[in-house]
Amino acid sequence: MSLQLVRLYHSSPAHALAHRLRQSNDSGMSTAEYAIGTLAAVALAGVLLTMLGSDAIKTLLNTVFQKALTPPKP
């Protein structure tokens, strides 16, 4: 019974479509993916630079570094 199902699948249009999709050439996809990744990284960098420019974030970072660099009292 399972051999009949395998033969039926291999003769089906779904199998032919899957085979064609596996054989297709998508060499240009990596360039588009790199471009999208680069745009996302630049957008994130812009958001971070904007955040670091605000006085509240500067004060927060200054406080964190002061506490981290101050030796503990004995």
MARBAVEX-421208 format. One record per residue: residue number from 0; z, x, y of N, C-alpha, C, O, CB in turn. Coordinates in steps of 0.1 Angstrom, whole numbers. Atoms other than C-alpha are relative to their C-alpha. Glycine has a CB too. Example, Ala and Ser with C-alpha at 12.3 -4.5 7.8 and 13.67 -1.06 7.14 Angstrom:
<recs>
<rec seq="0" n_up="0" n_east="9" n_north="-12" ca_up="78" ca_east="123" ca_north="-45" c_up="0" c_east="9" c_north="12" o_up="7" o_east="19" o_north="12" cb_up="12" cb_east="-10" cb_north="0"/>
<rec seq="1" n_up="0" n_east="-9" n_north="-11" ca_up="71" ca_east="137" ca_north="-11" c_up="8" c_east="-8" c_north="11" o_up="9" o_east="-3" o_north="22" cb_up="-14" cb_east="4" cb_north="5"/>
</recs>
This chain:
<recs>
<rec seq="0" n_up="0" n_east="8" n_north="-12" ca_up="0" ca_east="0" ca_north="0" c_up="0" c_east="9" c_north="13" o_up="-8" o_east="6" o_north="22" cb_up="12" cb_east="-9" cb_north="0"/>
<rec seq="1" n_up="-1" n_east="-8" n_north="-12" ca_up="9" ca_east="27" ca_north="25" c_up="-13" c_east="8" c_north="3" o_up="-17" o_east="10" o_north="14" cb_up="11" cb_east="10" cb_north="0"/>
<rec seq="2" n_up="13" n_east="-7" n_north="-1" ca_up="-24" ca_east="46" ca_north="18" c_up="-10" c_east="-10" c_north="7" o_up="-18" o_east="-5" o_north="15" cb_up="-5" cb_east="4" cb_north="-14"/>
<rec seq="3" n_up="10" n_east="10" n_north="-6" ca_up="-43" ca_east="14" ca_north="27" c_up="3" c_east="-2" c_north="15" o_up="-6" o_east="-3" o_north="23" cb_up="2" cb_east="-14" cb_north="-7"/>
<rec seq="4" n_up="-4" n_east="1" n_north="-14" ca_up="-23" ca_east="12" ca_north="60" c_up="-5" c_east="12" c_north="8" o_up="-10" o_east="11" o_north="19" cb_up="15" cb_east="-2" cb_north="2"/>
<rec seq="5" n_up="5" n_east="-12" n_north="-6" ca_up="-32" ca_east="48" ca_north="68" c_up="-15" c_east="-1" c_north="2" o_up="-20" o_east="3" o_north="13" cb_up="4" cb_east="12" cb_north="-8"/>
<rec seq="6" n_up="15" n_east="1" n_north="-1" ca_up="-69" ca_east="42" ca_north="61" c_up="-3" c_east="-10" c_north="11" o_up="-13" o_east="-8" o_north="19" cb_up="-6" cb_east="-4" cb_north="-13"/>
<rec seq="7" n_up="2" n_east="11" n_north="-9" ca_up="-67" ca_east="10" ca_north="82" c_up="2" c_east="6" c_north="15" o_up="-6" o_east="3" o_north="24" cb_up="9" cb_east="-12" cb_north="-2"/>
<rec seq="8" n_up="-3" n_east="-6" n_north="-14" ca_up="-51" ca_east="29" ca_north="112" c_up="-11" c_east="10" c_north="4" o_up="-16" o_east="10" o_north="15" cb_up="13" cb_east="7" cb_north="0"/>
<rec seq="9" n_up="10" n_east="-10" n_north="-4" ca_up="-77" ca_east="58" ca_north="110" c_up="-13" c_east="-6" c_north="3" o_up="-21" o_east="0" o_north="10" cb_up="-1" cb_east="10" cb_north="-12"/>
<rec seq="10" n_up="12" n_east="7" n_north="-3" ca_up="-105" ca_east="33" ca_north="112" c_up="1" c_east="-9" c_north="12" o_up="-9" o_east="-16" o_north="16" cb_up="-6" cb_east="-8" cb_north="-12"/>
<rec seq="11" n_up="-2" n_east="9" n_north="-11" ca_up="-90" ca_east="14" ca_north="141" c_up="-4" c_east="5" c_north="14" o_up="-5" o_east="18" o_north="15" cb_up="15" cb_east="-4" cb_north="1"/>
<rec seq="12" n_up="3" n_east="-4" n_north="-14" ca_up="-100" ca_east="15" ca_north="178" c_up="12" c_east="7" c_north="7" o_up="9" o_east="16" o_north="15" cb_up="-4" cb_east="-12" cb_north="9"/>
<rec seq="13" n_up="-11" n_east="-6" n_north="-6" ca_up="-65" ca_east="25" ca_north="187" c_up="1" c_east="15" c_north="-4" o_up="4" o_east="24" o_north="4" cb_up="14" cb_east="-6" cb_north="-4"/>
<rec seq="14" n_up="0" n_east="-14" n_north="5" ca_up="-68" ca_east="57" ca_north="166" c_up="-11" c_east="8" c_north="7" o_up="-9" o_east="19" o_north="11" cb_up="-2" cb_east="1" cb_north="-15"/>
<rec seq="15" n_up="12" n_east="-7" n_north="-7" ca_up="-102" ca_east="65" ca_north="182" c_up="4" c_east="3" c_north="15" o_up="1" o_east="14" o_north="20" cb_up="-12" cb_east="-9" cb_north="-1"/>
<rec seq="16" n_up="-4" n_east="-2" n_north="-14" ca_up="-87" ca_east="60" ca_north="217" c_up="10" c_east="12" c_north="1" o_up="10" o_east="20" o_north="10" cb_up="6" cb_east="-13" cb_north="6"/>
<rec seq="17" n_up="-10" n_east="-10" n_north="0" ca_up="-57" ca_east="82" ca_north="209" c_up="-6" c_east="14" c_north="-2" o_up="-2" o_east="23" o_north="4" cb_up="11" cb_east="-3" cb_north="-11"/>
<rec seq="18" n_up="6" n_east="-13" n_north="3" ca_up="-79" ca_east="109" ca_north="195" c_up="-8" c_east="5" c_north="13" o_up="-8" o_east="17" o_north="16" cb_up="-10" cb_east="-1" cb_north="-12"/>
<rec seq="19" n_up="7" n_east="-3" n_north="-12" ca_up="-101" ca_east="108" ca_north="227" c_up="9" c_east="5" c_north="11" o_up="6" o_east="15" o_north="18" cb_up="-8" cb_east="-11" cb_north="5"/>
<rec seq="20" n_up="-9" n_east="-4" n_north="-10" ca_up="-71" ca_east="111" ca_north="249" c_up="6" c_east="13" c_north="-2" o_up="9" o_east="21" o_north="7" cb_up="12" cb_east="-11" cb_north="1"/>
<rec seq="21" n_up="-6" n_east="-14" n_north="4" ca_up="-57" ca_east="141" ca_north="230" c_up="-11" c_east="10" c_north="3" o_up="-7" o_east="22" o_north="6" cb_up="4" cb_east="0" cb_north="-14"/>
<rec seq="22" n_up="11" n_east="-10" n_north="-1" ca_up="-91" ca_east="158" ca_north="233" c_up="-5" c_east="1" c_north="15" o_up="-13" o_east="10" o_north="18" cb_up="-12" cb_east="-4" cb_north="-8"/>
<rec seq="23" n_up="4" n_east="0" n_north="-14" ca_up="-95" ca_east="151" ca_north="271" c_up="4" c_east="13" c_north="7" o_up="14" o_east="19" o_north="3" cb_up="4" cb_east="-12" cb_north="7"/>
<rec seq="24" n_up="-3" n_east="-12" n_north="-7" ca_up="-95" ca_east="180" ca_north="295" c_up="7" c_east="-4" c_north="13" o_up="2" o_east="-11" o_north="22" cb_up="-13" cb_east="8" cb_north="4"/>
<rec seq="25" n_up="-8" n_east="3" n_north="-12" ca_up="-67" ca_east="177" ca_north="321" c_up="4" c_east="13" c_north="7" o_up="16" o_east="14" o_north="11" cb_up="12" cb_east="-9" cb_north="-4"/>
<rec seq="26" n_up="-4" n_east="-13" n_north="-6" ca_up="-68" ca_east="212" ca_north="335" c_up="4" c_east="-1" c_north="15" o_up="11" o_east="7" o_north="20" cb_up="-11" cb_east="10" cb_north="-1"/>
<rec seq="27" n_up="-3" n_east="2" n_north="-14" ca_up="-66" ca_east="199" ca_north="371" c_up="14" c_east="-6" c_north="2" o_up="19" o_east="-6" o_north="14" cb_up="-10" cb_east="-8" cb_north="6"/>
<rec seq="28" n_up="-13" n_east="7" n_north="-2" ca_up="-33" ca_east="181" ca_north="365" c_up="11" c_east="10" c_north="4" o_up="20" o_east="6" o_north="12" cb_up="4" cb_east="-6" cb_north="-13"/>
<rec seq="29" n_up="-10" n_east="-9" n_north="-3" ca_up="-12" ca_east="212" ca_north="368" c_up="0" c_east="4" c_north="15" o_up="11" o_east="5" o_north="21" cb_up="-1" cb_east="14" cb_north="-8"/>
<rec seq="30" n_up="1" n_east="-3" n_north="-14" ca_up="-24" ca_east="219" ca_north="403" c_up="6" c_east="-12" c_north="8" o_up="13" o_east="-9" o_north="18" cb_up="-15" cb_east="2" cb_north="5"/>
<rec seq="31" n_up="-6" n_east="12" n_north="-7" ca_up="-15" ca_east="183" ca_north="414" c_up="15" c_east="0" c_north="-2" o_up="22" o_east="-3" o_north="7" cb_up="-6" cb_east="-13" cb_north="-5"/>
<rec seq="32" n_up="-14" n_east="0" n_north="2" ca_up="19" ca_east="187" ca_north="398" c_up="7" c_east="10" c_north="8" o_up="18" o_east="8" o_north="13" cb_up="3" cb_east="2" cb_north="-15"/>
<rec seq="33" n_up="-6" n_east="-10" n_north="-9" ca_up="26" ca_east="219" ca_north="416" c_up="0" c_east="-4" c_north="15" o_up="10" o_east="-1" o_north="22" cb_up="-8" cb_east="13" cb_north="-1"/>
<rec seq="34" n_up="0" n_east="5" n_north="-14" ca_up="16" ca_east="203" ca_north="449" c_up="11" c_east="-10" c_north="2" o_up="17" o_east="-9" o_north="13" cb_up="-14" cb_east="-6" cb_north="3"/>
<rec seq="35" n_up="-10" n_east="10" n_north="-2" ca_up="39" ca_east="174" ca_north="444" c_up="14" c_east="7" c_north="-1" o_up="23" o_east="3" o_north="7" cb_up="-1" cb_east="-11" cb_north="-11"/>
<rec seq="36" n_up="-12" n_east="-8" n_north="0" ca_up="67" ca_east="198" ca_north="434" c_up="3" c_east="7" c_north="12" o_up="15" o_east="8" o_north="17" cb_up="0" cb_east="9" cb_north="-12"/>
<rec seq="37" n_up="-1" n_east="-8" n_north="-12" ca_up="61" ca_east="219" ca_north="464" c_up="4" c_east="-9" c_north="12" o_up="13" o_east="-6" o_north="20" cb_up="-13" cb_east="8" cb_north="4"/>
<rec seq="38" n_up="-3" n_east="9" n_north="-10" ca_up="62" ca_east="189" ca_north="487" c_up="14" c_east="-5" c_north="-1" o_up="21" o_east="-7" o_north="9" cb_up="-10" cb_east="-12" cb_north="0"/>
<rec seq="39" n_up="-13" n_east="4" n_north="2" ca_up="94" ca_east="177" ca_north="472" c_up="10" c_east="11" c_north="4" o_up="21" o_east="8" o_north="10" cb_up="3" cb_east="-4" cb_north="-15"/>
<rec seq="40" n_up="-9" n_east="-11" n_north="-3" ca_up="110" ca_east="211" ca_north="476" c_up="1" c_east="2" c_north="16" o_up="12" o_east="4" o_north="21" cb_up="-4" cb_east="13" cb_north="-6"/>
<rec seq="41" n_up="0" n_east="-1" n_north="-15" ca_up="100" ca_east="213" ca_north="513" c_up="7" c_east="-12" c_north="6" o_up="15" o_east="-10" o_north="16" cb_up="-15" cb_east="0" cb_north="5"/>
<rec seq="42" n_up="-7" n_east="11" n_north="-5" ca_up="113" ca_east="178" ca_north="519" c_up="15" c_east="2" c_north="-2" o_up="23" o_east="-1" o_north="8" cb_up="-4" cb_east="-13" cb_north="-7"/>
<rec seq="43" n_up="-15" n_east="-2" n_north="3" ca_up="147" ca_east="187" ca_north="503" c_up="5" c_east="11" c_north="10" o_up="16" o_east="10" o_north="15" cb_up="2" cb_east="4" cb_north="-14"/>
<rec seq="44" n_up="-4" n_east="-11" n_north="-9" ca_up="148" ca_east="219" ca_north="524" c_up="2" c_east="-6" c_north="14" o_up="11" o_east="-2" o_north="21" cb_up="-10" cb_east="11" cb_north="0"/>
<rec seq="45" n_up="-1" n_east="6" n_north="-14" ca_up="142" ca_east="199" ca_north="556" c_up="13" c_east="-9" c_north="1" o_up="19" o_east="-8" o_north="11" cb_up="-12" cb_east="-9" cb_north="3"/>
<rec seq="46" n_up="-12" n_east="8" n_north="0" ca_up="170" ca_east="175" ca_north="547" c_up="12" c_east="9" c_north="1" o_up="21" o_east="6" o_north="9" cb_up="1" cb_east="-10" cb_north="-12"/>
<rec seq="47" n_up="-12" n_east="-10" n_north="0" ca_up="194" ca_east="204" ca_north="540" c_up="1" c_east="7" c_north="13" o_up="12" o_east="8" o_north="18" cb_up="-2" cb_east="10" cb_north="-11"/>
<rec seq="48" n_up="-1" n_east="-6" n_north="-13" ca_up="185" ca_east="221" ca_north="572" c_up="5" c_east="-9" c_north="11" o_up="13" o_east="-5" o_north="20" cb_up="-14" cb_east="6" cb_north="5"/>
<rec seq="49" n_up="-5" n_east="10" n_north="-10" ca_up="191" ca_east="189" ca_north="592" c_up="15" c_east="-2" c_north="-2" o_up="22" o_east="-3" o_north="8" cb_up="-7" cb_east="-13" cb_north="-2"/>
<rec seq="50" n_up="-15" n_east="2" n_north="2" ca_up="225" ca_east="185" ca_north="575" c_up="8" c_east="12" c_north="5" o_up="18" o_east="10" o_north="11" cb_up="2" cb_east="-2" cb_north="-15"/>
<rec seq="51" n_up="-7" n_east="-12" n_north="-5" ca_up="235" ca_east="221" ca_north="582" c_up="0" c_east="1" c_north="15" o_up="9" o_east="8" o_north="20" cb_up="-7" cb_east="12" cb_north="-7"/>
<rec seq="52" n_up="1" n_east="0" n_north="-14" ca_up="226" ca_east="216" ca_north="618" c_up="11" c_east="-9" c_north="7" o_up="14" o_east="-7" o_north="19" cb_up="-13" cb_east="-3" cb_north="5"/>
<rec seq="53" n_up="-10" n_east="9" n_north="-6" ca_up="252" ca_east="189" ca_north="623" c_up="14" c_east="7" c_north="2" o_up="17" o_east="15" o_north="-7" cb_up="1" cb_east="-13" cb_north="-8"/>
<rec seq="54" n_up="-13" n_east="-6" n_north="-2" ca_up="286" ca_east="198" ca_north="637" c_up="10" c_east="-4" c_north="-11" o_up="19" o_east="5" o_north="-14" cb_up="6" cb_east="-5" cb_north="14"/>
<rec seq="55" n_up="-9" n_east="3" n_north="11" ca_up="305" ca_east="179" ca_north="610" c_up="-1" c_east="8" c_north="-12" o_up="9" o_east="13" o_north="-18" cb_up="-2" cb_east="-15" cb_north="-4"/>
<rec seq="56" n_up="2" n_east="-9" n_north="12" ca_up="289" ca_east="199" ca_north="582" c_up="4" c_east="14" c_north="3" o_up="10" o_east="21" o_north="-5" cb_up="-15" cb_east="-1" cb_north="-4"/>
<rec seq="57" n_up="-5" n_east="-14" n_north="-4" ca_up="295" ca_east="232" ca_north="601" c_up="15" c_east="1" c_north="-1" o_up="20" o_east="11" o_north="-6" cb_up="-5" cb_east="3" cb_north="14"/>
<rec seq="58" n_up="-15" n_east="0" n_north="0" ca_up="332" ca_east="223" ca_north="605" c_up="5" c_east="-1" c_north="-15" o_up="14" o_east="7" o_north="-18" cb_up="5" cb_east="-12" cb_north="8"/>
<rec seq="59" n_up="-4" n_east="1" n_north="14" ca_up="334" ca_east="213" ca_north="568" c_up="-2" c_east="13" c_north="-7" o_up="7" o_east="18" o_north="-14" cb_up="-8" cb_east="-11" cb_north="-7"/>
<rec seq="60" n_up="3" n_east="-13" n_north="7" ca_up="318" ca_east="245" ca_north="556" c_up="9" c_east="11" c_north="5" o_up="14" o_east="19" o_north="-3" cb_up="-14" cb_east="4" cb_north="2"/>
<rec seq="61" n_up="-9" n_east="-10" n_north="-6" ca_up="339" ca_east="266" ca_north="580" c_up="14" c_east="-1" c_north="-7" o_up="21" o_east="9" o_north="-10" cb_up="1" cb_east="-1" cb_north="15"/>
<rec seq="62" n_up="-13" n_east="2" n_north="6" ca_up="371" ca_east="250" ca_north="566" c_up="0" c_east="4" c_north="-15" o_up="10" o_east="10" o_north="-19" cb_up="4" cb_east="-15" cb_north="1"/>
<rec seq="63" n_up="1" n_east="-4" n_north="14" ca_up="360" ca_east="255" ca_north="530" c_up="0" c_east="15" c_north="-2" o_up="8" o_east="20" o_north="-10" cb_up="-12" cb_east="-6" cb_north="-7"/>
<rec seq="64" n_up="0" n_east="-15" n_north="2" ca_up="352" ca_east="292" ca_north="535" c_up="13" c_east="6" c_north="5" o_up="17" o_east="16" o_north="-1" cb_up="-12" cb_east="5" cb_north="9"/>
<rec seq="65" n_up="-13" n_east="-6" n_north="-5" ca_up="384" ca_east="298" ca_north="555" c_up="11" c_east="-2" c_north="-11" o_up="18" o_east="8" o_north="-14" cb_up="5" cb_east="-8" cb_north="12"/>
<rec seq="66" n_up="-10" n_east="2" n_north="11" ca_up="405" ca_east="283" ca_north="526" c_up="-3" c_east="9" c_north="-12" o_up="6" o_east="14" o_north="-18" cb_up="0" cb_east="-15" cb_north="-4"/>
<rec seq="67" n_up="4" n_east="-8" n_north="12" ca_up="385" ca_east="302" ca_north="500" c_up="3" c_east="15" c_north="3" o_up="6" o_east="22" o_north="-7" cb_up="-15" cb_east="-2" cb_north="-3"/>
<rec seq="68" n_up="-1" n_east="-15" n_north="-3" ca_up="388" ca_east="336" ca_north="518" c_up="15" c_east="3" c_north="4" o_up="18" o_east="15" o_north="5" cb_up="-9" cb_east="4" cb_north="11"/>
<rec seq="69" n_up="-14" n_east="-2" n_north="-4" ca_up="425" ca_east="332" ca_north="529" c_up="8" c_east="3" c_north="-13" o_up="8" o_east="-5" o_north="-22" cb_up="6" cb_east="-11" cb_north="8"/>
<rec seq="70" n_up="-8" n_east="-3" n_north="12" ca_up="448" ca_east="350" ca_north="504" c_up="12" c_east="-10" c_north="-1" o_up="17" o_east="-14" o_north="9" cb_up="5" cb_east="14" cb_north="0"/>
<rec seq="71" n_up="-12" n_east="9" n_north="1" ca_up="475" ca_east="328" ca_north="489" c_up="13" c_east="6" c_north="4" o_up="15" o_east="18" o_north="3" cb_up="1" cb_east="-5" cb_north="-15"/>
<rec seq="72" n_up="-13" n_east="-5" n_north="-4" ca_up="510" ca_east="331" ca_north="502" c_up="9" c_east="2" c_north="-12" o_up="9" o_east="-6" o_north="-21" cb_up="6" cb_east="-10" cb_north="10"/>
<rec seq="73" n_up="-8" n_east="-3" n_north="12" ca_up="534" ca_east="347" ca_north="478" c_up="13" c_east="-9" c_north="-1" o_up="21" o_east="-7" o_north="-10" cb_up="5" cb_east="15" cb_north="0"/>
</recs>
